[in-house]
Structure formats: C-alpha cells, structure tokens
Amino acid sequence: MLSLPDSPVPVTTTSPVPSIRRAPIENLLLASLSDEDRARLLGDAPPIDLRLAETLSESGDRIHHVYFPIDSFISLITPGVDRAQLEIGLVGNEGMLGVPLLLGIHVSPLRALVQGTGHAWRIDASHFMRLIESHATIRNALNRYLYVFLAQLMQTATCTRYHLVEARLARWLLMTRDRAHSNQFHVTHEFLAYMLGVRRVGVTSAASALQRRKLIRYQRGDIAVLDVSGLEKAACPCYAIDKKIYGRVLGKRRASRHAAGRESKATRLAGEIGAAISC
C-alpha cells in the first residue's frame, strides 16, 4: 500500500526561506472561460475542502465528479502493487481532474490522491457531460487542456525513462511548489520514492545532493526550497517544457481574451500567470 506523509514537523532554521509573492488563488482553467460559461459549470455551489491523503478515485472507478483545484493539488498514480505504483501527474489550480469525461469515458484509469490540502470546485459528472455536449465554447476550452494534459503525461514518461533521479526530484519539487503556492511543504522519503519510482536510498542520495548545493533544506520530511532558480537549473528540461506547453496552448487564449477586453478580473489574473509561466 502507498505510504502517505506523516504529520508535518516544524523546522527550526537560521537561514530564511524566500516567500512566494501571493496573488489571489483561482483555478486558471475556469478563469479562462467566459463569465457565462463559468457560471454554467459552477452554479451556486461553494468550493469544497480536500483533505490530505484523501483518495478521490481509484483506477477502474466510475467518475462521479470533476474537480477544479483552487489551492489544493492531486497526485495521479498508476495502478499497481506496492512499488509498482508511480505518480505520473500532478493536478493543481492550472487544471482539472476528470479529463476522461472529455473523451466520453466514464471510468478513471488512475488513482487520484490528494497531496496538498485545500479547496476545489466539484461538479457532478452528469451535469458536466450535459454542459460540454451542449456548449461548444466550454468543450473547446477544456479540450485545449486535454491536449496539454496528454502532452505532459508523455513528457513524464520520457522523464522517468531517461533522466537521473536528482534532476527528476528537482523537477518534482518545483512542480509541487507551483501547486502548493509555497516554498515549504511536507513529504517523506518513502512517499517520494513511490512518486519517483525509485528505491528510498535513491531519494536520500538525490535530496542530500540538492541540499549540499543549498538549493533545498530537507529535515524530517519538511522541505524548504531555498533557491528556485538554482533548482530550475538542477531540474531536467521537462519542467521547462511542461510550462511552455501550458503557456503556448492555454496562455495565448487568455492573452487574446485580455486584448479583446472581454475577460473578468479572474481571467486577467489567469492571463498574467499564464504569461509568467510561459517565459
């Protein structure tokens, strides 16, 4: 069974951790929609809370809900036994959980595990299907994310096969940082070993190497990213490729809406973030 992170342990330190400049957090995919389409999807329901280590679906389960994370994030894990399990994707406020529905498939191929607690919009699958069948603007916008999602899965497969553990760990820490909206988060060696598909000793060696270079601080499962630009240089090219794919396919759409002056406040924010991550 997948080993889940322990409860966070406070870290005492003398060196400061750089903070992320915080903007209001919103789901960027929803923010790229028109106000009317966004209202059709969400209705009047408030966001829900996602709890750490909560399983939203198992491989083979029927999909009952679509999730749009706000400040939470979700691991996508391949089916398998013990160490045969491997994380192949992370979904945060850049995307959605439930993309098989866009292909007319109602069964989840992966385990969806909440890795970062927080809020998310949850939409009933049947309501979601009715809307994408009857509103082409919604379907077209979400199909663009489907392309990005599939491209990033293929990039992850390449990364797992060809890149060294240290570079893959740096990439994973950056991806988690982006979705946690924080330079500090908690994850154990054992959990990282499952996520990266390597033995625990491999994670220990890679994390120690990054720590010696003063890129991160890692103590009893608490990780602090100390040097973001340095960690980006240590990461494999897949991290930058993922951001460019997202920015090229989804960032341009938000930029065009911004130029036309038709976007909401949330959409303007999404455009700014999309432009930033595509640099």
PEJO-V902144 format. One record per helix or strand of 2 or more residues. SS is the DSSP state (~ for helix, > for strand). FROM is the first residue (numbers start at 1). LEN is the number of residues. Records with the same first field share a line. If there is no record, write none. Layout:
SS: FROM-LEN  FROM-LEN
//
This chain:
~: 28-4  35-8  82-3  99-5  125-10  136-27  165-16  189-8  200-13  228-7  238-23  265-13
>: 48-3  55-3  65-5  73-5  87-5  111-6  118-7  184-3  216-4  222-4
//
